[in-house]
Amino acid sequence: MSLISLRCRARARHSLLARTAQATFRPLVGCLLLLAITSAPARAAPLTLTAAETRLMAGNPALAGAEQRIRALQRQADAATRLPDPKVSLDASNLPTNNFSLTQQATTMLSVGVSQEFPAFGKLALQGRSLQAQASEQRYGRAAQRAVLVLALRRAWLAAVYTRKAATIVREQQGLAAQSEQASLASYRSARIPQSDVLRAKLALEELRNDLDVLRADESAQLARIAQLLGVERAPDIDGHWPDLSAPPADPQAALASQPLLQQARAKVHANAIAVRLARKAYEPSFTVGASYGKSFMPGSPNFVSVGVSFNVPLFAGRRIDDEVDVAGARELEARFAEQDQRLALVRQMRDAQARWRSLRDKWSRETTRMLPLARQAQRATLSAYASGQGSLGDVLKAQQAVFTTQIQVLQDRRDLLATQAELDYLTQAPQEGQP
């Protein structure tokens, strides 16, 4: 057998082994790849604004602390309506000092007594109502704090979405600027344009890089703010689309009456009115009822029972009580004036937000339907003129900058429009279920 035939057989055997190995391992590799794909954890969907608001209400530390403060006031209100504990006394009366004998004198006795203090009629109920009114004020305060946090979350969310969309526009503009730079460089090499046009194109590209860095830093700051509001340490991956916010109410002035800040001011007035009534209860006396049983150890001497009632007479505290009532009345008036001031502030904020919302809505509509199409049309015309040798590179860069500026302005106005819409929702927000 020749050497050539041996080599041919060896090659055939090697080819057969290779085909056999491929036929054996291909299904195995396919199964392993399928298993790796199916066992790999699915990537979590980006966090939406609605889900973020739910997390905020459940996990924000400030709201959790406010809830504990409300519970403490409710427990205090329950404890304030209860009578004070009775007092028990043990007495040894009229002991002789020569021998301390219990049987030497008939007046010597051991006695046990109990007494109970009763505050002025209705005072305990007023104390409970006063603390309940304070708890109600705190519940409205928690609702107001929650509304403020939701507004802050929405503003940070809109700012983060804006930075992402603006960064996308900047990257697109970078591509156009890079093409302009290459075109200017080619034209300069062919001695069609001066070197200043090339340098201007390079400068425009560097400015866009600076803009992109600023947007990335702004996005990181807004995501950190969102993480803080949600009560987490790691910045979440948020949905990059504009959120859907509820439309402004048809009659915002009427909806303003249920705003939590205004409800909190009203609750504070009510709490101070109860405090005035509670301060006036100091004019009424409190009573203490007591009874005691005394046992005499002298033979033939009877035992004794004592009962009595004592009450305080505010003869010397009248001036002090007058001052306390005046102080409570002044605080009630202060709360009423604060409620009026809060109402006026909310009305002014509402009118300002309505005016800004209408202005931004009309401005954004003009920019999207008229200004941005005109800027793009001007860019195309300028670029066509430059390609035909009738324009300069500076005109092309100016046209590109006009489109870029208009696109960024559209994004900014969309962000501000939605932020104003969120502010209107905050101003007309009613208390949540379970609140007073």
Secondary structure as GFF3:
##gff-version 3
##sequence-region A 1 436
A	DSSP	alpha_helix	3	39	.	.	.	ID=ss1
A	DSSP	alpha_helix	49	59	.	.	.	ID=ss2
A	DSSP	alpha_helix	61	80	.	.	.	ID=ss3
A	DSSP	beta_strand	87	93	.	.	.	ID=ss4
A	DSSP	beta_strand	109	118	.	.	.	ID=ss5
A	DSSP	alpha_helix	123	189	.	.	.	ID=ss6
A	DSSP	alpha_helix	195	230	.	.	.	ID=ss7
A	DSSP	alpha_helix	252	255	.	.	.	ID=ss8
A	DSSP	three_ten_helix	256	258	.	.	.	ID=ss9
A	DSSP	alpha_helix	260	280	.	.	.	ID=ss10
A	DSSP	three_ten_helix	281	283	.	.	.	ID=ss11
A	DSSP	beta_strand	287	296	.	.	.	ID=ss12
A	DSSP	beta_strand	304	311	.	.	.	ID=ss13
A	DSSP	alpha_helix	318	366	.	.	.	ID=ss14
A	DSSP	pi_helix	367	371	.	.	.	ID=ss15
A	DSSP	alpha_helix	372	387	.	.	.	ID=ss16
A	DSSP	alpha_helix	393	427	.	.	.	ID=ss17
###
